Amino acid sequence: MRVIHVITRLIVGGAQENTIASVLGLHRKPSLQLNLVSGPTTGPEGSLESLFAGCPWLLTIIPELVRPVHPWKDWVALRRLTRFFRENSPEIVHTHSGKAGILGRLAAHRAAVPIVIHTIHGPSFGSFQGWIANSAFRAAERYAGRATTHFVTVADAMKQHYLAAGIGQPDRYTKIFSGFALDPFSAVKNDLDLRAKLGLAPNDVVVGTIARLFKLKGHEDLLAVAPTAVKSFPNLKFLLVGDGPWRSRLEERVRFLGLERHFVFAGLVEPREVPRLIGIMDMLVHLSLREGLPRALPQALATSRPVIAYDCDGAREVCFENETGFLIRPGDLGGLRDRILFLARDAGLRERLGRSGQDFVRARFSVERMVDDLYQLYMRLAQTAGVLSPPRT
């Protein structure tokens, strides 16, 4: 059975890592033939295309499949996707991300693909947008939803969000947590040499973030509470992992506040380096206002680090109050500061919350479980549609 995944671009990010892990894992399953179609990887977030170096035949790039709205390129991308599906005759097309999710599903419908699946990694419409953009993206998702056989969500919050917008029916949704390799996270230690390299002392309490440096990610809120937090706890340091268009803006703000000694910008790192960096953190803070289920949260918990998160979208499905960390109402700067200081002053509490979170993640977030759940979903939908083919030889 042939399965083609489609995504807009392969930057360093949770949705992209999820998609690549799914394709590479499902490629090893019996009776499946996998391909991934992507647009060109552009932007300061880095590229994951090198992960296909050992199996380049799995990846096809369509140059016109770009992230911004571009009527001419979008029309060409739709035609090329339709032609690609007709030439390869997949039984399943599985789309990811906003642009590829819309164009990929419409192209699959045009090519009469029997099963069309879309994974909702995060909301493409909502209150984080202006009225015009929200209405346009909501209408586009409703239209594409008519060509969708089944939805996969990384959190129940995404199902509720899309159903409330009139997209699909409850029985057409399946939640599959975004799995990842757990061993590299559970094995890391607090590497004092790495701390020293980044200018962090052994007795510093490190507050970490892993997020693109851009709007809606909450870095400005962290900077807003940092001066009073540092005044109350001088050994507090902030480690920001990631890059993006707002880096210079945030660095300038740090200098304006006189907090250069308390902030470290680690920049863009390879995914394989993320476990080591979480290992030198004492807690992870995630303040994004637009997520499906932030991948950084289960990754931190897998490393037995407690988390603090804004109560947005799927965060509450892994961040349990006083069990794995603390949920904060979005924009509650006083609550954010107090929870950071609360954890900073209590190593025993950090240990308890981190261990509880690690147990939770081990049981639910392995990449093997994600791939198995997807495989079972494919088999169930294929059987219902009557398109199961003999196993590969």
N, C-alpha and C positions, 0 to 999 in steps of 0.2 A: 504494500500500500504506500503510495507516494504522498508525502507531506511537505508542503512548502511554507516556511515561515517568512513573514515580511515585517521589516522594521525600518524606520526612517533613517537612522544613522547609528553607527557603532561607537559612540563616544564612551568614555568612562562614566558609568552610571548604573544605578540599580536595575532599571528595566532592561538595559543592554546586557548586563552580566546574567540576568535571569534568562534572557532569550538565548544567549550563546550556550549557557549550561544546559538548557533544555534541548537545543539542537544537537549538541555533541553527545548528550546522554541518550536521547531517543535514537540517534544514529546507530547505537549499539544494540537496540532492541530488535527482536525477530519480527519479520514481516514488514518492516518500515524502511523506506528510502527517504532521506531528508535532504532538503536544500534550504538555504537562507538567502533571501533577497533583501538588499539594503540600499539606501541612498548613499551618497558620498559622505565620508566622515570629516566634518569641518568644525572649527571652533577651538577655543582654548582648553576644552575639557579633556583632550587626549583621545587616542584611538585604541580600540580593542581588536582591530582587524588582524593583528599579528597572531591572535589565538587560532586562526585558521591556517597558519603557515604549514602545518603538517597535513592538512586536508583541504587545499584550496578549491577543490571541485565542489565543496559544499556551499561556497559563497559566490553570489552573483551581485555585482554592483550596477545599479541603474542611475546614471548621473543626474537625470532630471528629477529624481525623487528627493527633493530638498525640503527642509523644515519650514521655511517661510512660505506664506501663501504667494504663489506665482502662477497666474492663470495659464500662461503658455506652457511652462514646464510641467504643471500639474496635468494638463491635458495630454502632453506627450508621455508622462509617466503612466497615466491611466492606460493609454494605448499599449505601451510596452509591457506593462504588467498583464494586461488582457492577452496579448499575444504570447507571452511567456507561459501563462497558464494553459492556453489552448495547445501549445506545442508540447508541454510536458504532462498534461492530463492528470493533475493531482486529484486524489480522492478528498484530501483535506488541504485547505489554505488556512493558516493560523497567523493572524495579524497582531501587531504590537505598536504602541505609540499613536499619537494623534493623526498626523498626516498619512502615514502608511496604513493606519487602521481604517481611515476613510477610503482612500484610493484602492487599497488592497482588497477590501470587501466588495467594493463596487466592481472592480475588475474580475474578481472571482465569480460574482453573480453574472456578469456578462459572458464569462467563459463557461458557464453552467457547471461550476465546481459543486459536487454534491454536498460537501460539508464545509461550512465557513465558521471559524472560531475566532473570537477576538479576546485578547487578554487586556483587562483594564488595570494597568499598573498605577494609575493615578487619574484624578478627574481632569477631563479636558474642558470642563465648563464649571462655573460656580461663582460664589460671591467674591472671589479674589480678582475677578475680571470686571471691566466696565460692562454696562448694560448691553451695548451693541455686540461686543465680543462674546459675552455670555449667551445671548440669544442666538447668534450665528453658530457657535460651536454646539449648542444644545440641539439646534435644528439639524445640523450635519450629523450628529450622533443618532438622532431619531431616524433620519433617512437611511444611514448605514445600518442601523439596527434591524431594519426590515430585511436586509440581505444576510443577517447573521443567524446561523443555526444555534450557536451556543456561546455563552460568555464565560470566561475564566476571570475570577477576581483574586487579588492578593490579600483582600480583607473584606469582611462582611460590610464594612462601611461603604465600599464601592458599589456593592449590590444595592444597598438601600438608596444610595445617591442616584443611581441610574433608574431604578424602578420608580422613584419619586418623580423623575422627569418623563415617565411614560415610555421607557425604553425596555422592551422585552417583557417576559413573564418570569415569575419566581423560579419555575422549574427549568428554565433555560440558563440558570447560573450555577456555577460550581466554584467554591473557594479552594484554591491551592496556594498555600504559603510559598513565598519566594525563597526557595532553598539555596544553600551554599555549602561549600566544603567546611565542615565544623572543626576538623582536627587542627588546622593551622591556627585557629582562634583559641581553642581550649588549651593548646600546648604552650602559648607564649607566656613569658615572664616580664616583670618590670625590669627592662634592660637599662641599667644605669649608664652604660657607655652611650647608648642612643640618647638618653636624657642629656648627658653632658654635651654631646654633639649639637643638640638643639638649644643649649643654654639653660637646661632645667636641672635644678639641684635635687639630690636624693630626697630631701625633706619637703620639697615643693608639693603642694596638692594641685594636680593638673586637671583642669576642666577642658574636655575635648569636644570638638565638633567635626563632623565629616559631612560636608555639603558644598555644593557649587556656590561660589561667592557671587551672589546675584540677588535680585529682589525676591521677596516672599520666603527667603530662607532663614530669616530671623537674626542675622548677625548684628544688625543695628540695635535690636533689643538687648543682645548680650553686651554690646558696648555701652548701652545706657545704664546697665546695672553694675558694670565692672568697677567704676571709681569707688562707690561706697562699699562694694564687696571686698575690694583690695584693702581699703582703709581698715575694715574690720578684721581682715585675715591677710596680713602682708605676704604670706608664703603662697598665696593663690596665683596660679599661672593659667593662661588660656592657650591651648594649642589648636589652631585652625587648620584642618586638613582639607585641601581642595583648592581650586582656582576658578577664575571666572572674570567677567567684565567689571565687577565691583571691587576687585582686589585693591587697586590704587586708592579708591575712595575709602575703603575700610582702613588701609594703612595710614592714610592721611588723618583719619579720625582718631586713630590710636595715638599718633604723634601730637595731635591737638590736645588730647586728654592727658598727655604726659605718661602714657602707660607702656612705652616701648619695652621696658624690662619685664612686663607681665604678659605680653602677647607674642606668640611665635606663629608665623605663617609658614606652614610646612610646604605649601604649594601642592601641585598635582603630583600624585604618586601612583605607581602601578598597583593594581588590586592586590597583588601578592605581598605588598609592603603594608597594607592596611592592618593586619593582625599585630605586627610589631608596634605600630603607632598606638593602637588601642591599648596594648600592653603597658605603655608608660603613662596612660591616663588613669586617673582615680575615679572619674565619672564621665559620662557622655551626655551632652545637652543637645537636644534637637528641637529647633523652634520654627520649623517650616510651616507655612500656612497652606501648602498644597502638596499633598502626598497621597499615595495609596496606602502602603504600609512602609514607613521609612526603613530601608535595608540596614541603615546604620544602627538602629535600635537592637534588632536581634543579633547583629554582629558584636555589639558591645556586650550584650548579655552572654553570648557564647564565650566571651573572654572573662566572664564573671565580674563585669563592671556595671554598677547601677546606672540608671538612666533618668533623665529629667526631660519631659517632652511637653510641648503644647498639645492640648486635647483637640487635635484635628484629625479628621479622617480615620485611618486605621491605627493610630498610635495607641489607643486604649486597648487594642487587642493583644499587645505585648507589654505595655507599660502599665502595670497594676499598682495602684496606690499603696505605698508602704509594703509592697511585696517584691516588686522588681525595680521600683523607682517611684517617681512622683509625676503626676499629671498636673499641668498648670493651665488655667484658662488663658487663651491667646490674648496677649497684651498685658497680662497681669505682671508687671515688672517687679512689684514688691514681693509677690509670691515667688517669682523666679529667683530673685536675690536671696530670699530667706531659705529656699530649698537648697541652693548652692552652698550657702554657709552652713546649713544644717548637716549636709553630707560632708563638707570639708572638715568639720570639727569632730566627726564621729567615725573613726576607721572601722569600728565594730559594726556599725550600721551599714557602711559600704560593703563590708564583707558579707553580711547576711543577705542583703538585697541582691548582690551580685551572684551568690551561690544559688539563690532561689531562681533567678533569671536564667542561669546556665542550665539548670535542670529542665526548665520549661522549654528552652530552645532546643536542647538535645533531642527532646521527644518529638519535635514538630518541624524543624527547619533543615533537616539534612537534604542535600541535593538529590540523594538517591530516592528519598520519599517523594520529592517534587516530580522527578522524572517518572517514577512508578505511577503516581496519581495521574499525570498527563497521559501516560500510555493506556491506563485503564479507561480513561475518558475517551480516548480515540477509539479504542476497541468497542466500547459501548455505543458510541455514536455511529461507527461504521456498521456495526451489526444492525442497528435500527434502520440505517439507510440502505442496507443490503449491498455494501460496496467492499466487503472484506475480500482480500485477494490471498492466494497461497503464499506461505512463508518464502523468504528469499533462500536461495541455494548457493 
